[in-house]
Amino acid sequence: MIELEGVPELVDPVMVAAFEGWNDAGDAASTAVAHLEQEWKGEVFAALDAEDYYDFQVNRPTVWLDGGVRKVTWPTTRLSVVRIGGEKPRDLVLVRGIEPSMRWRSFCNEILGFAHELGVEMVVVLGALLGDTPHTRPVPVSGVTSDPDLARTMDLEESRYEGPTGIVGILQEACTHAGVPAVSLWAAVPHYVSQPPNPKATLALLNRLEDVLDLRIPLGDLAEDARAWQLGVDQLAAEDSEVAEYVQSLEEARDTAELPEASGEAIAREFERYLRRRDGGGAGGHATDSGRAAEGDGPFLREGDRARPPHPKRTGPLPGTAPEGPLGREAPRPAQEGPDTGPEEGRADGEGKGDDGPDGDSRPGDGD
């Protein structure tokens, strides 16, 4: 049962969702939503019942002490609201949690129930995948939708993927069948340095989200973290000539493939983004002074911030996988999902998240 008592009336709300697990290489997508919660001080107003969707032997609860009192935090998915002021105010409904272990259709229906009650106009789902991309180049981000009209109006690619999928793909299809416009944004994470965090991929997702929503997102220390992350990977690669040679081959392949795309339109798009960030333009502008729902709007629970260490650790094979790349590549990697050959969905957390069966039920994953 959905209870939204105390939630304020929202202005042109858009739902932005991300889930830890198979669809979240380097924790890039879930960290992006956590960043929005932190910068705009999102207030949690609902949490899904963990008993309905999670296998606690796969996603275990944690115990902690609060003033000497032992408490338990259960794995779940939480929804929060951030209110963005400016010339054209807009509110965001943030969904952040863990890919469910079971009952995926019911899970998506419950998320869509919240979207309906809140008057959500569009759903944007963030994901991250493992790809053959060098860490020294800009992170590729693909925008994908199943709606041909939305693909044309928002300059997105129409998904033609066939094969195994994760909760990102299932939620997007559920939105399509429910008549809710839905977009998924996928960042490609270098497979040879897949361990979290990856602030460079998180930054790329937020930049693309700015374009989709036409608003400016405060980045805080994320740009500095991304630079520190790349410097750390540069140092690791420099210590091994084989790794350095491999990275160079990826760079050459990437540069050759992208040469025809260095068009005037692409350059103009990047320049427009620069101007928007410099001038603070775009619908929505900055957050309100408080960065949260106005006082008296209702009882909200604050969710704690999530740390993002800036320097990467040397990566190796994930639990239950075999080393394959120079710095430890996850093997096997999930099939690709997205437009045509599309983005592939990547699991980079090694937490043993289950894959979905025909009805969305859990099957043991590679790391289980």
KEKE-3310 file (N, C-alpha, C; in steps of 0.2 Angstrom, whole numbers, plus 5000, padded with zeros to 4 digits):
npx = (5004:5003:5008:5007:5006:5009:5019:5024:5015:5021:5032:5032:5038:5051:5057:5072:5082:5092:5101:5110:5122:5121:5119:5127:5141:5157:5150:5145:5132:5123:5130:5129:5115:5116:5124:5115:5106:5114:5119:5107:5101:5091:5075:5070:5055:5049:5051:5053:5046:5058:5057:5049:5056:5070:5083:5090:5101:5109:5109:5114:5108:5114:5121:5122:5128:5119:5121:5124:5114:5109:5105:5097:5100:5091:5093:5086:5075:5074:5065:5066:5064:5069:5069:5070:5074:5073:5071:5063:5055:5058:5055:5063:5061:5069:5076:5084:5093:5095:5097:5083:5081:5070:5053:5052:5042:5032:5040:5043:5030:5027:5035:5031:5018:5021:5026:5015:5006:5013:5013:5023:5032:5041:5053:5070:5082:5097:5112:5127:5141:5152:5166:5176:5184:5196:5203:5208:5201:5186:5172:5161:5143:5128:5112:5096:5080:5064:5054:5050:5046:5050:5064:5066:5063:5071:5084:5089:5094:5086:5082:5087:5090:5092:5091:5099:5094:5094:5087:5086:5083:5071:5063:5062:5055:5043:5039:5036:5026:5016:5014:5022:5034:5051:5068:5085:5101:5117:5133:5150:5162:5179:5184:5196:5198:5188:5183:5174:5176:5170:5172:5174:5165:5153:5152:5151:5139:5130:5133:5127:5114:5110:5109:5098:5088:5088:5094:5104:5116:5124:5140:5149:5163:5166:5171:5185:5188:5186:5197:5208:5205:5208:5222:5227:5224:5232:5245:5245:5245:5256:5266:5267:5272:5265:5252:5251:5254:5242:5232:5236:5232:5219:5216:5220:5211:5199:5200:5201:5188:5180:5183:5176:5165:5168:5160:5153:5141:5142:5153:5147:5137:5144:5149:5138:5134:5145:5143:5130:5134:5143:5135:5125:5113:5098:5083:5076:5088:5097:5097:5085:5087:5087:5088:5079:5063:5050:5049:5037:5031:5029:5032:5048:5061:5079:5091:5107:5123:5134:5150:5163:5178:5192:5203:5207:5209:5221:5215:5208:5203:5186:5176:5173:5175:5186:5203:5205:5209:5223:5223:5215:5201:5184:5176:5164:5158:5142:5129:5127:5117:5106:5105:5105:5120:5123:5124:5132:5127:5134:5141:5149:5151:5153:5145:5137:5124:5109:5104:5090:5076:5064:5053:5057:5063:5075:5091:5107:5121:5137:5146:5141)
npy = (4994:5011:5025:5042:5053:5069:5072:5085:5094:5092:5100:5098:5085:5074:5057:5050:5036:5023:5008:4997:4984:4972:4981:4992:4996:4999:5006:5018:5023:5022:5030:5042:5046:5046:5057:5067:5067:5071:5084:5091:5089:5078:5072:5057:5049:5037:5019:5003:4988:4977:4963:4959:4959:4955:4944:4939:4932:4934:4949:4955:4961:4974:4977:4990:5002:5013:5025:5015:5007:4993:4992:4988:4988:4986:4979:4988:4998:5015:5030:5047:5065:5080:5097:5109:5125:5141:5150:5142:5131:5114:5098:5083:5066:5054:5038:5026:5011:4993:4981:4971:4954:4946:4944:4954:4961:4965:4973:4983:4988:4993:5004:5011:5014:5024:5034:5037:5042:5053:5061:5060:5065:5059:5046:5043:5031:5027:5019:5008:5001:4988:4991:4991:5003:5016:5023:5035:5043:5053:5048:5037:5040:5033:5037:5029:5023:5015:5021:5027:5040:5048:5045:5053:5066:5069:5066:5053:5036:5022:5007:4991:4980:4962:4950:4944:4954:4967:4975:4988:4988:4981:4989:5000:4995:4992:5005:5009:5001:5006:5018:5028:5040:5035:5034:5028:5030:5026:5023:5019:5010:5007:4991:4985:4992:4991:4991:4999:5016:5025:5040:5047:5041:5043:5057:5059:5053:5062:5074:5071:5069:5082:5087:5080:5084:5097:5106:5113:5104:5104:5101:5099:5092:5083:5084:5086:5074:5065:5069:5065:5052:5047:5051:5042:5030:5031:5031:5018:5011:5015:5008:4996:4989:4981:4984:4998:4997:4991:5000:5010:5004:5003:5017:5021:5014:5019:5033:5032:5027:5037:5048:5052:5057:5069:5081:5097:5099:5091:5098:5110:5106:5103:5115:5122:5116:5120:5134:5134:5129:5139:5150:5146:5143:5136:5126:5126:5129:5133:5124:5127:5139:5131:5119:5108:5101:5113:5120:5112:5104:5091:5075:5070:5058:5059:5053:5046:5053:5047:5041:5045:5039:5047:5041:5027:5010:4997:4986:4969:4952:4950:4943:4926:4926:4925:4931:4942:4953:4965:4973:4965:4959:4957:4941:4930:4944:4953:4951:4963:4977:4989:5002:4994:4987:4992:4998:4988:4979:4980:4971:4976:4975:4963:4958:4947:4948:4942:4936:4938:4927:4920:4925:4935:4930:4926:4920:4912:4922:4926:4929:4922)
npz = (5000:4996:5004:5005:5013:5019:5009:4999:4986:4970:4957:4941:4941:4939:4938:4944:4944:4951:4953:4963:4959:4946:4935:4938:4936:4944:4953:4948:4943:4955:4963:4957:4959:4973:4974:4969:4980:4990:4987:4985:4996:4998:5004:5012:5009:5008:5008:5001:5006:5012:5014:5003:4992:4992:4994:5009:5011:5000:4999:5013:5029:5039:5055:5068:5080:5089:5100:5109:5108:5098:5081:5066:5049:5034:5018:5004:4994:4992:4991:4988:4989:4980:4979:4967:4964:4955:4939:4932:4941:4947:4952:4958:4959:4968:4966:4974:4977:4979:4966:4965:4972:4968:4962:4952:4943:4952:4959:4950:4947:4959:4960:4949:4954:4964:4956:4948:4958:4962:4951:4941:4927:4918:4918:4922:4920:4927:4922:4922:4913:4909:4898:4883:4884:4885:4901:4899:4891:4887:4896:4888:4886:4883:4878:4879:4873:4872:4866:4850:4847:4857:4856:4844:4848:4859:4854:4856:4856:4849:4857:4852:4858:4861:4873:4889:4903:4916:4931:4927:4913:4914:4921:4913:4902:4909:4912:4899:4894:4903:4899:4902:4899:4897:4899:4898:4904:4900:4906:4901:4908:4910:4908:4914:4925:4935:4948:4961:4968:4954:4950:4938:4929:4935:4935:4921:4919:4926:4919:4907:4911:4915:4902:4897:4906:4906:4916:4928:4937:4953:4956:4966:4974:4964:4951:4954:4961:4951:4943:4951:4952:4939:4938:4948:4941:4930:4936:4941:4929:4923:4929:4924:4909:4900:4903:4900:4887:4882:4886:4877:4865:4866:4866:4854:4846:4850:4847:4833:4830:4834:4826:4814:4821:4826:4823:4818:4825:4836:4843:4845:4854:4865:4868:4871:4883:4891:4892:4898:4911:4915:4915:4923:4918:4911:4913:4930:4937:4951:4967:4980:4994:5006:5001:5002:5005:5009:5025:5036:5027:5028:5037:5035:5033:5035:5025:5026:5020:5007:5006:4995:4990:4983:4976:4966:4970:4967:4955:4954:4950:4952:4965:4962:4949:4934:4932:4918:4910:4909:4921:4929:4923:4923:4921:4915:4905:4905:4892:4879:4880:4873:4860:4845:4844:4856:4874:4885:4900:4915:4929:4943:4956:4963:4973:4972:4966:4960:4944:4933:4930:4919:4924:4932:4943:4955:4951:4954:4953:4945:4955:4966)
capx = (5000:5007:5006:5011:5004:5015:5023:5021:5014:5028:5032:5035:5043:5055:5060:5078:5083:5098:5101:5117:5122:5123:5118:5130:5148:5160:5145:5144:5125:5120:5134:5126:5109:5118:5126:5110:5103:5118:5119:5101:5098:5085:5072:5067:5048:5046:5055:5050:5047:5063:5054:5045:5060:5077:5086:5095:5108:5113:5110:5113:5107:5120:5120:5126:5126:5117:5121:5124:5108:5110:5100:5098:5098:5089:5094:5080:5075:5071:5063:5067:5062:5073:5065:5075:5072:5075:5066:5058:5056:5057:5056:5065:5060:5075:5075:5090:5092:5098:5093:5079:5082:5064:5047:5054:5036:5029:5044:5042:5023:5026:5039:5026:5013:5023:5027:5008:5003:5017:5012:5029:5031:5046:5057:5076:5086:5105:5116:5134:5142:5159:5167:5183:5186:5202:5201:5211:5197:5180:5167:5155:5137:5123:5105:5092:5073:5060:5049:5052:5044:5055:5070:5067:5062:5077:5090:5091:5094:5080:5085:5085:5094:5089:5096:5098:5093:5094:5081:5086:5079:5064:5059:5061:5050:5037:5037:5034:5019:5012:5013:5026:5040:5057:5075:5090:5108:5122:5140:5154:5167:5184:5184:5202:5198:5181:5181:5172:5172:5173:5169:5174:5159:5148:5152:5149:5131:5127:5133:5122:5107:5109:5106:5091:5083:5089:5095:5111:5117:5130:5145:5153:5170:5166:5176:5192:5188:5187:5204:5212:5204:5212:5229:5229:5225:5238:5251:5245:5246:5263:5270:5267:5272:5260:5246:5252:5253:5235:5228:5237:5229:5212:5215:5220:5204:5193:5201:5199:5181:5177:5186:5170:5159:5170:5156:5151:5135:5145:5157:5142:5133:5149:5150:5132:5135:5150:5139:5125:5137:5146:5130:5120:5106:5094:5077:5078:5094:5100:5093:5083:5092:5087:5089:5075:5056:5049:5047:5030:5028:5028:5037:5053:5067:5085:5096:5114:5127:5138:5157:5166:5185:5194:5208:5206:5213:5223:5209:5209:5197:5180:5174:5169:5177:5193:5206:5206:5213:5229:5222:5210:5195:5178:5174:5162:5154:5135:5128:5126:5110:5106:5104:5109:5125:5121:5128:5131:5126:5140:5141:5156:5152:5155:5141:5133:5117:5106:5101:5083:5074:5059:5048:5060:5065:5083:5096:5113:5125:5144:5149:5137)
capy = (5000:5017:5030:5048:5058:5074:5074:5091:5094:5092:5104:5095:5080:5068:5052:5047:5030:5019:5002:4994:4977:4970:4987:4997:4995:5004:5010:5024:5025:5023:5036:5048:5047:5048:5064:5072:5067:5075:5091:5094:5087:5075:5069:5051:5049:5030:5013:4997:4982:4973:4956:4957:4959:4954:4938:4942:4928:4938:4955:4954:4967:4976:4979:4995:5004:5020:5027:5009:5003:4989:4993:4984:4992:4981:4981:4990:5004:5021:5036:5054:5071:5086:5103:5113:5132:5145:5153:5137:5126:5107:5093:5077:5060:5050:5031:5022:5005:4987:4977:4966:4947:4942:4948:4961:4964:4968:4979:4989:4991:4998:5010:5015:5017:5030:5038:5039:5046:5059:5065:5060:5066:5055:5042:5042:5026:5027:5012:5008:4994:4987:4991:4992:5010:5018:5028:5042:5047:5055:5042:5037:5039:5032:5038:5024:5023:5011:5025:5030:5047:5051:5045:5058:5073:5070:5064:5047:5030:5017:5001:4986:4974:4956:4945:4945:4960:4968:4979:4994:4986:4979:4995:5005:4992:4993:5012:5010:4998:5010:5024:5033:5041:5033:5035:5025:5033:5021:5025:5014:5009:5003:4984:4984:4996:4991:4992:5006:5020:5028:5047:5050:5039:5046:5064:5059:5052:5068:5079:5069:5070:5089:5088:5077:5087:5104:5109:5113:5100:5106:5095:5099:5090:5077:5085:5085:5067:5062:5070:5061:5045:5046:5051:5036:5024:5033:5029:5011:5009:5017:5003:4989:4991:4978:4988:5004:4996:4989:5006:5014:5001:5006:5024:5021:5011:5024:5039:5030:5026:5043:5053:5054:5060:5076:5086:5104:5098:5088:5103:5115:5103:5103:5122:5124:5114:5124:5140:5133:5128:5145:5155:5144:5143:5130:5126:5123:5133:5130:5122:5133:5140:5126:5113:5103:5103:5118:5118:5111:5101:5084:5072:5066:5055:5060:5047:5048:5054:5041:5044:5043:5040:5049:5037:5020:5005:4992:4981:4962:4949:4950:4936:4921:4927:4924:4937:4941:4959:4967:4974:4961:4960:4952:4937:4933:4950:4952:4953:4970:4980:4996:5002:4989:4983:4996:4997:4981:4980:4977:4970:4977:4975:4957:4956:4941:4949:4937:4938:4937:4922:4922:4929:4940:4927:4926:4914:4914:4926:4924:4929:4919)
capz = (5000:4995:5008:5003:5018:5021:5003:4996:4979:4966:4951:4935:4943:4935:4943:4942:4948:4950:4957:4964:4957:4939:4931:4941:4936:4947:4957:4945:4943:4961:4966:4954:4962:4979:4974:4969:4986:4995:4985:4985:5003:4997:5010:5010:5011:5007:5007:4999:5011:5010:5014:4997:4985:4993:4997:5014:5010:4995:5001:5020:5033:5043:5062:5070:5087:5090:5107:5113:5106:5092:5076:5060:5042:5029:5011:5001:4989:4995:4987:4991:4985:4980:4976:4964:4963:4949:4935:4931:4947:4945:4957:4956:4964:4967:4968:4975:4981:4976:4962:4969:4971:4966:4961:4948:4940:4957:4961:4945:4948:4965:4959:4945:4958:4967:4950:4946:4964:4962:4945:4937:4919:4914:4922:4919:4924:4926:4923:4921:4911:4908:4891:4880:4883:4890:4906:4898:4886:4890:4897:4883:4889:4878:4880:4876:4875:4868:4863:4844:4847:4862:4853:4840:4851:4863:4851:4859:4852:4851:4859:4848:4861:4863:4877:4896:4905:4923:4933:4923:4907:4915:4924:4907:4898:4913:4910:4892:4894:4907:4895:4906:4895:4900:4896:4902:4902:4902:4906:4900:4913:4908:4911:4917:4932:4936:4955:4963:4965:4948:4950:4931:4926:4939:4932:4914:4919:4928:4913:4902:4914:4914:4895:4896:4910:4905:4922:4931:4943:4957:4955:4972:4973:4960:4946:4957:4962:4944:4941:4956:4950:4933:4940:4951:4937:4926:4940:4941:4922:4921:4933:4920:4902:4897:4904:4897:4879:4881:4886:4871:4860:4867:4864:4846:4843:4852:4843:4826:4829:4835:4822:4810:4825:4828:4819:4821:4829:4843:4846:4847:4860:4871:4869:4874:4890:4894:4893:4903:4917:4917:4917:4928:4915:4910:4918:4936:4940:4957:4972:4985:4999:5011:4997:5004:5005:5014:5032:5037:5021:5030:5041:5031:5036:5032:5023:5027:5014:5005:5005:4988:4990:4976:4973:4965:4972:4961:4954:4952:4948:4957:4968:4958:4942:4933:4929:4910:4907:4912:4928:4932:4920:4925:4915:4908:4905:4903:4886:4878:4880:4871:4853:4840:4849:4862:4880:4889:4907:4919:4936:4945:4964:4966:4979:4971:4964:4956:4938:4933:4926:4914:4928:4936:4950:4956:4949:4956:4948:4944:4961:4972)
cpx = (5004:5004:5010:5009:5010:5019:5020:5019:5020:5027:5035:5040:5045:5058:5066:5080:5089:5098:5108:5116:5124:5123:5122:5138:5152:5156:5144:5137:5122:5124:5131:5120:5111:5120:5121:5106:5107:5118:5113:5097:5091:5082:5068:5060:5045:5052:5051:5051:5052:5061:5052:5050:5067:5078:5091:5101:5112:5114:5109:5112:5113:5117:5125:5124:5124:5116:5121:5118:5109:5104:5102:5096:5097:5091:5087:5081:5071:5070:5063:5065:5067:5069:5070:5071:5074:5070:5061:5059:5055:5059:5059:5063:5065:5074:5082:5090:5097:5094:5090:5081:5076:5058:5048:5047:5033:5033:5043:5035:5023:5030:5034:5020:5015:5024:5020:5005:5007:5016:5019:5028:5036:5051:5064:5080:5093:5108:5123:5136:5150:5161:5174:5184:5191:5200:5204:5206:5190:5175:5161:5148:5132:5116:5100:5085:5070:5055:5052:5051:5049:5062:5071:5067:5068:5083:5093:5091:5089:5083:5082:5088:5089:5094:5094:5098:5093:5088:5081:5082:5072:5060:5058:5055:5043:5034:5033:5027:5014:5011:5017:5033:5046:5063:5080:5097:5113:5129:5145:5160:5173:5184:5190:5203:5191:5178:5179:5177:5175:5169:5169:5167:5153:5147:5149:5141:5128:5127:5127:5114:5105:5106:5099:5086:5083:5090:5102:5112:5124:5134:5149:5161:5171:5171:5183:5193:5190:5194:5209:5211:5209:5219:5231:5229:5230:5244:5251:5247:5253:5268:5271:5267:5267:5253:5246:5251:5246:5231:5229:5233:5221:5211:5215:5213:5199:5194:5199:5192:5177:5178:5180:5165:5161:5167:5155:5146:5138:5149:5152:5138:5138:5149:5144:5132:5139:5146:5134:5128:5140:5141:5125:5113:5103:5088:5079:5083:5096:5095:5090:5088:5092:5089:5085:5067:5055:5047:5039:5027:5027:5033:5042:5058:5073:5089:5103:5118:5131:5145:5159:5174:5187:5199:5206:5211:5215:5217:5212:5203:5192:5179:5170:5171:5184:5196:5207:5210:5219:5228:5217:5203:5190:5177:5169:5158:5147:5135:5126:5119:5110:5104:5108:5114:5125:5126:5127:5131:5131:5139:5148:5157:5154:5151:5137:5126:5115:5104:5094:5081:5068:5054:5051:5063:5072:5086:5103:5117:5132:5147:5146:5141)
cpy = (5006:5022:5036:5054:5062:5075:5080:5090:5096:5096:5100:5090:5075:5063:5050:5042:5026:5013:4999:4987:4977:4976:4993:4996:5001:5009:5017:5027:5027:5029:5042:5050:5049:5055:5069:5072:5072:5082:5094:5092:5084:5072:5063:5051:5042:5025:5007:4992:4977:4965:4954:4956:4956:4947:4940:4938:4931:4945:4956:4961:4968:4978:4985:4998:5011:5022:5021:5004:4999:4990:4989:4988:4986:4983:4983:4995:5009:5026:5042:5059:5076:5091:5108:5120:5135:5148:5148:5131:5119:5103:5087:5071:5055:5043:5028:5016:4999:4984:4971:4958:4943:4947:4955:4964:4968:4974:4985:4992:4995:5004:5015:5018:5023:5036:5041:5044:5053:5064:5065:5060:5061:5052:5041:5037:5026:5020:5013:5001:4994:4987:4992:4999:5012:5023:5035:5046:5049:5049:5042:5036:5038:5033:5033:5024:5018:5014:5029:5038:5051:5051:5051:5065:5074:5068:5058:5041:5025:5010:4995:4979:4968:4952:4947:4952:4961:4972:4985:4993:4984:4985:5000:5002:4993:5000:5012:5007:5002:5016:5030:5034:5039:5033:5031:5028:5028:5024:5019:5015:5005:4996:4982:4987:4996:4992:4999:5009:5022:5035:5050:5048:5042:5054:5064:5058:5058:5074:5077:5070:5077:5090:5086:5081:5095:5108:5109:5109:5102:5100:5094:5097:5084:5078:5084:5078:5063:5063:5066:5054:5043:5046:5045:5030:5025:5030:5021:5008:5010:5012:4997:4991:4987:4981:4994:5003:4994:4995:5010:5011:5003:5013:5025:5019:5016:5030:5038:5030:5032:5049:5056:5058:5067:5081:5092:5103:5096:5094:5108:5113:5104:5111:5125:5122:5118:5131:5140:5132:5135:5150:5153:5144:5136:5130:5123:5127:5130:5128:5128:5133:5134:5119:5107:5105:5108:5116:5117:5106:5093:5081:5068:5063:5056:5054:5050:5048:5048:5044:5041:5044:5042:5044:5030:5016:5000:4987:4974:4959:4949:4943:4932:4922:4926:4930:4936:4947:4960:4969:4970:4962:4955:4948:4932:4939:4949:4954:4960:4971:4987:4996:4998:4985:4986:4996:4991:4983:4976:4976:4971:4977:4969:4955:4950:4942:4944:4940:4936:4931:4924:4926:4934:4937:4927:4919:4916:4917:4923:4924:4926:4913)
cpz = (5000:4999:5007:5008:5020:5015:5000:4988:4975:4960:4946:4937:4938:4940:4940:4947:4946:4955:4957:4961:4949:4934:4933:4941:4939:4952:4954:4945:4950:4965:4963:4957:4970:4980:4973:4976:4991:4993:4986:4992:5002:5004:5008:5013:5010:5006:5006:5004:5008:5010:5007:4991:4986:4997:5002:5014:5005:4997:5009:5023:5037:5050:5064:5077:5086:5097:5111:5112:5099:5088:5070:5054:5037:5022:5008:4996:4992:4990:4991:4986:4985:4976:4973:4962:4956:4945:4933:4936:4944:4951:4954:4962:4963:4970:4968:4979:4977:4971:4965:4967:4968:4965:4957:4945:4946:4959:4957:4946:4954:4964:4954:4949:4962:4961:4948:4952:4964:4956:4941:4930:4915:4920:4918:4923:4922:4927:4921:4919:4910:4900:4889:4879:4888:4895:4905:4893:4890:4891:4892:4887:4883:4881:4876:4878:4870:4865:4857:4844:4852:4860:4848:4843:4855:4861:4855:4854:4854:4852:4855:4851:4862:4867:4884:4898:4913:4924:4929:4916:4908:4917:4918:4903:4902:4912:4904:4891:4898:4904:4899:4902:4899:4896:4901:4899:4905:4901:4905:4904:4910:4912:4915:4924:4934:4943:4957:4968:4958:4947:4943:4928:4929:4936:4925:4914:4921:4923:4908:4905:4914:4907:4894:4900:4909:4911:4924:4937:4947:4958:4962:4970:4968:4954:4948:4959:4956:4942:4945:4954:4944:4934:4943:4946:4932:4929:4940:4934:4920:4924:4929:4913:4898:4897:4900:4889:4878:4881:4880:4865:4860:4865:4857:4843:4844:4847:4835:4825:4830:4830:4817:4814:4827:4823:4822:4826:4836:4846:4848:4853:4866:4873:4873:4882:4894:4896:4898:4910:4920:4919:4922:4925:4915:4915:4924:4940:4946:4962:4977:4990:5004:5007:4998:5003:5010:5020:5033:5032:5023:5034:5036:5035:5032:5031:5023:5020:5013:5003:4998:4988:4984:4973:4972:4968:4966:4961:4953:4951:4954:4960:4963:4951:4941:4930:4921:4907:4911:4919:4932:4929:4922:4919:4918:4910:4903:4896:4885:4878:4878:4863:4849:4845:4856:4868:4883:4896:4910:4926:4939:4953:4967:4972:4978:4970:4959:4949:4938:4928:4922:4918:4933:4943:4950:4954:4952:4951:4948:4951:4967:4974)
residu = (MET:ILE:GLU:LEU:GLU:GLY:VAL:PRO:GLU:LEU:VAL:ASP:PRO:VAL:MET:VAL:ALA:ALA:PHE:GLU:GLY:TRP:ASN:ASP:ALA:GLY:ASP:ALA:ALA:SER:THR:ALA:VAL:ALA:HIS:LEU:GLU:GLN:GLU:TRP:LYS:GLY:GLU:VAL:PHE:ALA:ALA:LEU:ASP:ALA:GLU:ASP:TYR:TYR:ASP:PHE:GLN:VAL:ASN:ARG:PRO:THR:VAL:TRP:LEU:ASP:GLY:GLY:VAL:ARG:LYS:VAL:THR:TRP:PRO:THR:THR:ARG:LEU:SER:VAL:VAL:ARG:ILE:GLY:GLY:GLU:LYS:PRO:ARG:ASP:LEU:VAL:LEU:VAL:ARG:GLY:ILE:GLU:PRO:SER:MET:ARG:TRP:ARG:SER:PHE:CYS:ASN:GLU:ILE:LEU:GLY:PHE:ALA:HIS:GLU:LEU:GLY:VAL:GLU:MET:VAL:VAL:VAL:LEU:GLY:ALA:LEU:LEU:GLY:ASP:THR:PRO:HIS:THR:ARG:PRO:VAL:PRO:VAL:SER:GLY:VAL:THR:SER:ASP:PRO:ASP:LEU:ALA:ARG:THR:MET:ASP:LEU:GLU:GLU:SER:ARG:TYR:GLU:GLY:PRO:THR:GLY:ILE:VAL:GLY:ILE:LEU:GLN:GLU:ALA:CYS:THR:HIS:ALA:GLY:VAL:PRO:ALA:VAL:SER:LEU:TRP:ALA:ALA:VAL:PRO:HIS:TYR:VAL:SER:GLN:PRO:PRO:ASN:PRO:LYS:ALA:THR:LEU:ALA:LEU:LEU:ASN:ARG:LEU:GLU:ASP:VAL:LEU:ASP:LEU:ARG:ILE:PRO:LEU:GLY:ASP:LEU:ALA:GLU:ASP:ALA:ARG:ALA:TRP:GLN:LEU:GLY:VAL:ASP:GLN:LEU:ALA:ALA:GLU:ASP:SER:GLU:VAL:ALA:GLU:TYR:VAL:GLN:SER:LEU:GLU:GLU:ALA:ARG:ASP:THR:ALA:GLU:LEU:PRO:GLU:ALA:SER:GLY:GLU:ALA:ILE:ALA:ARG:GLU:PHE:GLU:ARG:TYR:LEU:ARG:ARG:ARG:ASP:GLY:GLY:GLY:ALA:GLY:GLY:HIS:ALA:THR:ASP:SER:GLY:ARG:ALA:ALA:GLU:GLY:ASP:GLY:PRO:PHE:LEU:ARG:GLU:GLY:ASP:ARG:ALA:ARG:PRO:PRO:HIS:PRO:LYS:ARG:THR:GLY:PRO:LEU:PRO:GLY:THR:ALA:PRO:GLU:GLY:PRO:LEU:GLY:ARG:GLU:ALA:PRO:ARG:PRO:ALA:GLN:GLU:GLY:PRO:ASP:THR:GLY:PRO:GLU:GLU:GLY:ARG:ALA:ASP:GLY:GLU:GLY:LYS:GLY:ASP:ASP:GLY:PRO:ASP:GLY:ASP:SER:ARG:PRO:GLY:ASP:GLY:ASP)
# end
